[in-house]
Amino acid sequence: MRTQKPILLYVPQNLVVELDDYLKRNPPKFAYDIVYFHYIIHHIQEIQLKNKNRNKDIENKAVAINIKNLKKVSAANIRDYLNILKLGEFVQTDGKYISGKSSRKYQLNPIYLGTAQIIEINPEKRLHNKILKYLKNSKAHNDRNEPHLRIMERHFMKLDFDYLAAKKWILREKNLTRQTSYLLALSQLQDKRFRYFKRNSRNNRLNSNFTNLKKDLRKFIVGDFVCIDLKNSQPLLLNLLIQSIINNNTHQYPLCYFFNLKIICKTFGNRKIQRIFKTHQIMKNENLVSLSKFENAVIKGRIYEDYMESCEMNIERDEAKKTLLKLMYSSNEKENGQGQKIIPYKNDKIQFEKVYPFVSECIHSLKSKDYRQLSVFLQKVESYVFIDCIAKELVNSGIVPFTIHDSVIVEAKDQEKTEKIIQNIFFEKFHLTPPLRTESLKKANPSLQPTSMEKNNLGFY
């Protein structure tokens, strides 16, 4: 008979110690099992991991908890456990809840973040079985996916890692909060029961344990792989969106459903699109060069470098990328703690407007109805191109990729064929040859074997 493995939770060590002491001094008025407290803490970190943007640093950001789902996977009175964690200030909340609009968000108290302690949930525990049942049910409808996605999922489930070397690399991370997050991500990749492969209903992106894995850990994939990445993906797609609007042509990119002018108007509003079109006509003689400059930069894959040079910024490319994406996706204005209207990243937006005045005006207009619509729209286009077109064609050609939003990871022997397929699809859809960057995952893959002490610290069995 097959023996079930324990489920591992990653919980800040300081929090475990202080929570145990707090419960002894302030015993709850109900019969409790401390593992449910640990699971809530782990669950918050798990949601933070899944929600994080792979281009941003790991942060202890507040996240919404679906209490209904949490009850299914844990205990009917799990809210009582959560209330005690709030009362003891182990968990903090923003206190905001608007029925039907926004959920209350939670995060761990920063004073407890640090070295992780591994908590085991043994198979005889009721929580163990409920977690596994929930995981199984969450994958119940995956067989309804398109054929190429089912093939990709099976390929993903076979993905193998050099876990020993990866864990030793993680142990070198000095920021203990990040270290915990990386360990959690790797643990859920190693325990295949926790591997997930699902499309996001909001932006159609294909999410998996792999998409949320830190980039530096990809080099520990077993095998010879390359990552083929679309350079400045979001600015490139933004340019295509703007071109569709100013050309006022429903058939600008006829083979891409999202760039149909009717769909664009329905998404952002007729008035906003008309405003962009009229603004372009007014600014045409004076500022069209700003659009041409932007378009040339994204097609060459140099928008971040060109922007740094235009602003005379002495920063790294990744920092310039973060800055531009913040400008593209932050709200036009918001209220501060005193109820005053402020412009997020105001100085950066003023600088961007000087370099690309018409593009800046377009971004502002596209975000004026709901600032989140622009990012979601471009992510949908990106998902359509990479998941529904490129990945499908690759699978049909005998190449099964791992996808990470705007990039694909394939075996090195398939590099040339993969690049050709990506180029052909972009030319077919958008009449352009995309700027690609190909990187070998083997260029820096030392064989790092952890010591016995490190194995114990990492909970390796």
Secondary structure as GFF3:
##gff-version 3
##sequence-region A 1 461
A	DSSP	beta_strand	7	12	.	.	.	ID=ss1
A	DSSP	alpha_helix	13	25	.	.	.	ID=ss2
A	DSSP	alpha_helix	34	51	.	.	.	ID=ss3
A	DSSP	beta_strand	63	64	.	.	.	ID=ss4
A	DSSP	alpha_helix	67	73	.	.	.	ID=ss5
A	DSSP	alpha_helix	78	87	.	.	.	ID=ss6
A	DSSP	beta_strand	91	93	.	.	.	ID=ss7
A	DSSP	beta_strand	105	108	.	.	.	ID=ss8
A	DSSP	three_ten_helix	110	112	.	.	.	ID=ss9
A	DSSP	beta_strand	116	121	.	.	.	ID=ss10
A	DSSP	alpha_helix	126	138	.	.	.	ID=ss11
A	DSSP	three_ten_helix	142	144	.	.	.	ID=ss12
A	DSSP	alpha_helix	147	157	.	.	.	ID=ss13
A	DSSP	alpha_helix	163	171	.	.	.	ID=ss14
A	DSSP	alpha_helix	176	190	.	.	.	ID=ss15
A	DSSP	three_ten_helix	192	194	.	.	.	ID=ss16
A	DSSP	beta_strand	197	199	.	.	.	ID=ss17
A	DSSP	beta_strand	206	208	.	.	.	ID=ss18
A	DSSP	three_ten_helix	215	220	.	.	.	ID=ss19
A	DSSP	beta_strand	225	230	.	.	.	ID=ss20
A	DSSP	alpha_helix	233	246	.	.	.	ID=ss21
A	DSSP	three_ten_helix	257	259	.	.	.	ID=ss22
A	DSSP	alpha_helix	261	268	.	.	.	ID=ss23
A	DSSP	alpha_helix	270	300	.	.	.	ID=ss24
A	DSSP	alpha_helix	303	311	.	.	.	ID=ss25
A	DSSP	alpha_helix	317	329	.	.	.	ID=ss26
A	DSSP	beta_strand	334	335	.	.	.	ID=ss27
A	DSSP	beta_strand	341	342	.	.	.	ID=ss28
A	DSSP	alpha_helix	346	355	.	.	.	ID=ss29
A	DSSP	alpha_helix	357	366	.	.	.	ID=ss30
A	DSSP	alpha_helix	372	383	.	.	.	ID=ss31
A	DSSP	pi_helix	384	391	.	.	.	ID=ss32
A	DSSP	alpha_helix	392	396	.	.	.	ID=ss33
A	DSSP	beta_strand	402	403	.	.	.	ID=ss34
A	DSSP	beta_strand	407	411	.	.	.	ID=ss35
A	DSSP	three_ten_helix	412	414	.	.	.	ID=ss36
A	DSSP	alpha_helix	415	430	.	.	.	ID=ss37
A	DSSP	beta_strand	436	440	.	.	.	ID=ss38
A	DSSP	alpha_helix	452	458	.	.	.	ID=ss39
###
